[in-house]
């Protein structure tokens, strides 16, 4: 994935919360990573259900196409009764690359 590091952690269900997935991204998230990242996110949804958190705190660059992927995933998860949470925010030093949203 061209310098991108991905870690997926699955949170099993408990009495107080349903199962969820945490996807941690580190490094540049370029358009070249779009298809592999889509497969990782789809697999996380398959394994944990429609509750996904994406940690962007260690990202250096985020391509606009990747942000569009996350926006589409959010809509898909909401339609399934779930949610997407992006954590770590967009750090002021993260460069947004690619086309404008």
Buried (B, 14 or more C-beta within 10 A) or exposed (E): BEEBEBEBEEBEEEEEEBBBBBBBBBBBBBBBBBEEBBEBBEEBBEEBBBBBBBBBBEBBBBBBBBBBBBEEBBEBBEEEEBEBEBEBEBEEEBEBBBEEE
